[in-house]
Amino acid sequence: MASTSREESPISAVPAPDPLGRAPLAYENAPFLNSPDARIIRILSEYSEPLARFRRERIQDTVVFFGSARFRALDEAHKQLELLANTGSLQAAPIEEQPASDADIDEGDTSELRLRRAEAAVEMSRYYEDARRLAFLLTQWSRGIKSRRHRFVVTSGGGPGIMEAANRGAYEAGGKTIGLNIRLPFEQSPNPYVTPSLNFEFHYFFMRKYWFAYMSKALVVFPGGFGTIDEMFELLTLGQTHKLNKKMTLLIYGSSYWKEVLNLDVLVDKGAISPSDRDLLQMVDTPEEAFEMLKAGLTRNHLEPEAERRARGSDEEEQLPGPEIAQTF
């Protein structure tokens, strides 16, 4: 005889799940945004977010300063410097790599490396002050240009050393100044002279390079190491190949330093570059000389053609609220 009692179903024995919360929006999903799958979004963000800020701050174009980030001024009155452990690092290099102090030299208690670094420190401290002075002169002049947007804004990598000096000079002249910092795998921070609303930090070197190259109308290269040389040759190559549809003034500051580091004549003699390629850059040795060259180049290549277009009523760029980004061929 069949049982009249109803056996319990295995399905009905499964407990009901807890209420399900709402899924995060894709653009608020931090694990996704930081994953390899979202790399394209991060790259686009490093284009779109700076562009929005440059529009808001009414930045038209820039003058970029490159130079060593491996030192910082400690006592400007005595021109003392501290060498940093790495490019842009907050941590000082070991004592055996630091420039020898006057006391160390007097006592004869120092290494050959520290003696050479002490001699170099005098030179590097001068470059710090020269970059500061040049940025001041440039900003003082550019602030007087009649324009609805800020012209030829001093821009650096945002860190210490020459970068700090450039931002500092522009700050002291009362102008806006940009810092395009890069996130590195050691502790770092932007220098305090960058305009807060124009303080950027990039993850991708190539996106940082994009903003250095495409908004700049001039470049000033102070003594530096691998990073400085990399940025300089990248822009030299863009100029040599005419890839950027604009004229740039490129100054190499400190002929005694660069003539030891670079020998372009060898490249010409070996046929690696054309003799005319040497004309892509000009060497300068004083802030005043550099300023006059910058002013002449920026006026000849940009301000005068713009004035001619305005006179014809055809200067469409002046009506644009955002930055002037160079076209490429």
N, C-alpha and C positions, 0 to 999 in steps of 0.2 A: 504494500500500500504506500503510495507517494506521500512524502512529508508535506504537511500543509503549512509548516513554518517557512517563512521567506529567508533564504540565506543572504547574508550581507555581501554586497558586491565589493570586489577588491578596489574598484575605482572610487566608490563612495568612501572608502576608508582613508584615502589620501587627504591630508589636511589642506584646507584652503590657504593659499599663499598670503603673505602680508601685503598690504596695499603698496603698489608700486609708485615710487616717486617719479617726477618728470625727468626726462632725459635732458642733459645739458645741450644748449645750442652749440652747433659745431664751432662757431667762432668764439665760444666761451669754454671750450673743452681743452684745458691745458695739456693733458697727456697727448691729445691729437696734435695740437699746435706745435708741440715740441718734438714731434716724431718725424722720421724721414718722409713720411707720406705728405706732410704739410710744408715741406721745404719751399715749394713754389709760393705758398702764402707768405712765408717769412721773407722771402726775397722781394715779393711785391710790396710788402709792408715797409721795407727799407727804401723803397722808391716813393710810395704814396704818402707816408707819414711826413718825411722831410719836405716833400713838395707842398703839402698842406701848410706846414709851418712857414716855409719861405713865402708862400702867398700871403699868409696872415701878417707876417712881419714886413711885407713889402720889400723883399730883397730882390734886386734885379740881377746883380752880378758880383763877382768877388775877385780879390787878389789873394793868392795862396802863398803862405810862407812855409817852407820845409826846413828842417834842420835837426840836429841831434836832440834826442829826448833823454840822454843818459846822464845829464847833470842838472843840478838845481842850485840856484844862488842861495848861499847861507848868510853871507854878510856882505852886502853890496858895497859898503864903505871900504872894505878891505879886499874886495874882489875874490873872496874865498868861494870855492865850489865844492860840492859833494857829488861824487860819482855814484850813479844808481846801479843796482844789480842787473837790471835789464832795461830795455827800451820802455820808458813810461812807467816803470815800476815805482812803488812807494818805498821799497826796501833799499837801503844803501848797499853798495858793493862792499866786499870784505875790506878790512883796514889795510891789508897788504896791497890792494889795488887802488886805494885812495891817493890823491895827490899829497905829496909830503908837505907838512906844515913848515913855517919858518923855523920853529923850534927844533923840529926833527933835522932840518938841514944844518942848522947851527951846531947841533950836537953830533952831526955825522951819523945819526942813527936811522938810516933809511936805505931802501934798495934802489937799484938803478931804475927799475920800473917806476917807483914812486917819484924819483927825481924827474924823470921824463914827464910824468903826469903833472908834476908841479909846474913845469915850464909850459905845458899845454894848457893848464888851468888859467894862466894869465891870458893866453890867446882866446880861450873859449869864453871867459868872462867878458872880454871885449866884444865878442860876437853877440853875446846876450844883450849888452847895452846898445849895440848897433841895431839889432833887430827891433828892440824896443823903440829906439829913436826913429827908425824908418817907418814903422807902423804908425807912430804918432804923426809924423809929417804927412803920410799918405791919407790918414783919416781926417786930419785937420783940413786938408785940401778937398777931399771928396765930399765932406759935409757941406761945402760951399757950392757944390754943383746943383743947379736948379733941376729938380726931378721929382716926380711923384713917388718914386721908389728909391731905396738906398743904393748908392752906386759904389762899386769897387770895395766891398766890405772885406776887411782883413779876416782871413780864414786860416786856421791851423788845424793840426791833429788834436788839439785840445789838451795835450799833456804838459809835462814840464819842459825845461830847457828852452830852446829857441821857440817852441810853440807857445810857451807861457810868455816869453818876451814879446812876441808879436801881439798876442791878445792883450797883454798889459799896456803896450803902447797905444793901441786903439781905444782901450778903455779909458786911459788917461787923457785922450783927446776928446772924450765925450761921445764916441761913436758906438754903434753896434758892432759886435765881433763874434765870429762863429767858431765853434769847436766841434770837429768831426772826430770823436773819439772812437776807439775800437776796443771791444772786450777781449781781454787777453787772459791766459790761464794763471795769472798771479795778481795780487792785490794792486789796484791802481785807482786813480780818481782824476777828474778833470781839474785843470787849474782854475783858480777862483775868478779870473778876469774875463772868462767867457760870458757873454750875455745869457742869462738863465734860460730865456725862451729860445735861444739858438744853440743850446747845449745838446749834442746828439751822441748817441752811442750805438755803434754798428756791430753786428755779429759777422757779417760777410765783408771781407776786405774789398772784393770787387765792387760792391755797392758803395762803399766809402770812396773808392777811387772814382766811381762814376760822378759823385757830387763834387769831388775835387776838380775833375777835368771839365765837366760840361758847363759849369757856371763861371769858371775863372776866365778873366781877361788878361791876367798876368801872373807870373810865377817868380818867386824869389827863393833861391836855394842857398841856404847857409850851410856851413860845414856840418856834416853828419855821417852816419854809417849806412848799413845795408838798406834800411827803410827809406832814408833820404835819397840814396842813389837809385833805388827801385822806382820811386815816384818820379824823380827827375827824368830818367830814361824812358819811362812810360809816356810822359807828356812830350818829350823830344821825338819819340817815334810817331806819335799822333801828328806832330807838326811836320816831320820829315815826309810822311806819307800823305799829307794833306787830308787826313781822315776827318778832322774837325773843320767845319765850315766857318772859321773865324781866325782872326789874326791875334796872336798872343805875344806879349813881351816876356821874354825869359831871361832873367838875370841870375848869374852865378856869383855869390858874394864870398869874397875872401880869396883872392887870386893865389896867395902864397900857399894856402891849404889845398886848393883844387888842382894847382899845377903839379903838386906832388902826388895827388890821388889819381888824376886823370891825365892821359896823354892822348888827346884826340889826333895829334899829328901822326902817331903811329897808325891809327885807323885809316887816315887818309893815305899814308904811304903804302899800306898793305892793300888799298883798294876797297876796304870794308865800308867806307862812307865817302861821299863826294866832298871835295874841298868846300863847296858852298854850304854843306851841312854845318860847318863850324859857325856859320853866320846865324844859326838858329838861336844861339845863346851869346850873351855879352857878360864879361867879367867886370865887377865893380868892387871898390874897396872902402867906400865911405857911405854913410846914410844919405848925405846930401847928393852925392853923385848918383846913387841908386834912385833917389826920389825924382831927380830931374829926368832920368831915363824913363822911369815909370810914367811920370806925368806926360812926357812927350809921346811915348808910345800909346798910352790910353787916349790921349787927345787926338792923335793922328789917326789911329785905327778905329776909334769908336765915337768919341764925342763930336768930332767934325763931320763924319758921315751922317750921324744922327741929326745934326743941325741942318745939314743939306736936305735930308729927307723931310724934316719938319717944314722947311721953307717951301718944299713942293707939295706939302700936305699929304705925304705918303708914309709917315712914320707910324705904322700900325703897332709896332712893339711898344711904343710909349703908352698905348691904350690898354695894354695887358696888365692885369693886377699881379701876376705871378713872376717867378724868376725867368730870366732869359736863358734858355737851355739851347746850347749850340746844336745845329743840325749836323748830321754826318753824311758823307758821300758814300 
